[in-house]
């Protein structure tokens, strides 16, 4: 089983991201489960969402405490929450940032990748410029960095899951897939 | 067609496929998405139903009672405080013998204010005359909505299916959405025996004096007793058409089990993982899932626990002043039987506190280590016990 934790701020699309990822992996024939942290969401506040992936039906029904990988939709969260809590050795930390992965002071047992999802989302006019919706871009980067899901399945999942601008979102996913920077 | 959907939407698809004709509901977290999606189905012309907006849950149930009295297939959904506000009307629906189906998303009662899962809201309605089914997966949720109408319309009692807040309601997972044609084959249109009809007038809801009232109650109990076999048959027919069934209870790895865990709803799902792990480590442990709570499947429970040396009941609910409600019911079911093993009553996960594999393992280990429960209530993971 692969377990993924997505950190975001309310309104950035962390919950939708966890679902789109699940739908994409499901399209490739695997079992999936995705859910928000069982909490109250407020715009701007730190939120979490989770995705589980397995070759067999998934029976476990609790939150994820020891993820294989984490996704961070907002780099300022690194100062607010411990995004590495419980993260397994060798796990990916994918951060929405224009900076190089080496600039982040994170333990060497993890792999770090960055993508400027913010600029990509603004370029494709996803959400307001002051608070762009970065979830579809960052998933493209996640797919490339981890190899967990193929770009085509992901693009299809994005197209059918986002409420607005499906083609712009798919373009953002593709651009991020092709421009992620890994340590 | 298989789709990744949340538990709330599994309910919506179930109600749509069951061709609910009247839907009346009031929004409440974490249930709201159920009726939101039904209203979208209606707006898109995919659902041929009357959608009634109301000002409270009490009115939602009253509208369903009116619709069902007129012979329509009526559906609603609610949660926690909404269900509590319906309480009076729940008695009415059962007393009037109306086969209304309702989904309740388990939500803890306030104060302290909570939107998270706990079963006390629905279990507190156990004496209202509604059938109750507790679901473990989104697939079971969808299938149970369809089965609920089939059962309710045969025994003429309202039926509630129950799912955990967030752990199912907001969790997305693959669900097979059956073909309408197959559902139509399984569930024929509702043909009410008695209905409000100006062309064939009857009196409804009249005063019933002592010479007759008790007989009406006797008939409700008889219908409940009949519902055990009706539900079993409905589940069997469901398997023939859709290839899936759930049972009234489910025995999981009970062969030679010395300790049997008893669970309901999503805790069952996680408990399966723990039972598999413990079995690999050599523990003789099994799991009994209780899906149907009303009517209580006493015979099935006795038979399933016939070989158990100790029974550990996991309750995400509490009847204050007594204990966990499933534990009470299991004790009551076994008392007049021939086998009465020690019953350990564990309370865990109230107000949506996460129940993990480690939580369930702890319960199993406690039961293996103790000959008797020592306490009537064994609290788990509570900070000041």
Interface residues (C-beta under 8 A of the other chain):
Chain A: X18 X19 X22 X23 X26 X31 X32 X33 X34 X35 X36 X38 X40 X58 X59 X60 X61 X62 X63 X65
Chain B: X4 X115 X116 X117 X165 X166 X167 X168 X170 X171 X172 X173 X174 X266 X267 X269 X270 X272 X273 X352 X354 X355 X356 X357
